[in-house]
Amino acid sequence: MVLFILSKKKPQYSHNEVIDPLKITMKDIDQMADGSEFEEYLYRLFLALGYKDAYKTQGSRDFGADLVFTDREGVRNVIQAKRYSYPVGLGAVQELYSSMRYYRAKKSMVIASNVYTAACDELAGYNGVKLHSRNDLIEIIDLFKMGQIDKVKDIIEGDPHWKYDSWDNYMNSNKVIKKDFKAEKRLLAKK
């Protein structure tokens, strides 16, 4: 009798090995064993881009941010890294946005290996969270490998796509805010 043992493919990079961002391709990112390898890649990339104060947050209890760095204008940013094989949902924006005060950041961004759901895109637009999708990541990788550091930084530090310029514009728009009338009635009944 012959037994065949099936095993998962061993990750390309062990946690003890330093990831070289010049050698990483999108295919490598897609084959990473888990999100922590993607976080490590982004951390190494940001250091290679010259963000000297970039650091990874602790693995557990990171309060929604995976990386923190200061951009060229001196503004602190928080990043959440998402290496997903499916679209990134609004939980990424919710977690990241709530981490901004903890890390004393003024800007936030999600960098993902995939696309975003419509709900995630909408929430990011209302909160000023920059979303970098798979296509952005591919462009960042390509430009970095060509040595075009300033262009990479321009992409990373670009402004988010705001849904409204200000809260006043939002409140004066024809956008209807959905209310939970049943909950309001319950609250009024308690008073």
WOHU-V237796 format. One record per pair of residues at least 6 apart in sequence whose ideal C-beta (glycine too) atoms are under 6 Angstrom apart, sorted by the first residue. I is the first residue (numbers start at 1). J is the second residue. Records with the same first field share a line. If there is no record, write none. Layout:
I=J ; J
This chain:
11=33
13=19
19=40 ; 41 ; 44
21=44 ; 45 ; 48
24=41
26=138
29=113
32=38 ; 83
35=83
38=81 ; 83
39=66 ; 81
42=67 ; 81
43=56 ; 67
46=54 ; 69
47=54
49=149
51=69
53=70
54=69
55=68
56=67
57=65 ; 66
63=99 ; 102
64=95 ; 96 ; 98 ; 99
65=78 ; 99 ; 103
66=79 ; 80 ; 81
67=79
68=78 ; 103
69=77
70=76
71=77 ; 157
75=106 ; 107
76=105
77=105 ; 107
78=99 ; 100 ; 103 ; 105 ; 108
79=109 ; 111
80=92 ; 96 ; 110
81=111
82=88 ; 92 ; 112
83=113
84=114
87=114 ; 115 ; 116 ; 117
88=112 ; 116 ; 120
89=117 ; 120
90=119 ; 120 ; 123
92=110
93=120 ; 123 ; 124 ; 129
96=108
97=127 ; 129
100=108
108=129
109=130
110=131
111=132
113=134
114=134
115=133
116=131
124=131
125=161 ; 162 ; 163
126=163
128=160
129=160
130=160
140=152 ; 155
143=151 ; 152
144=152
164=170
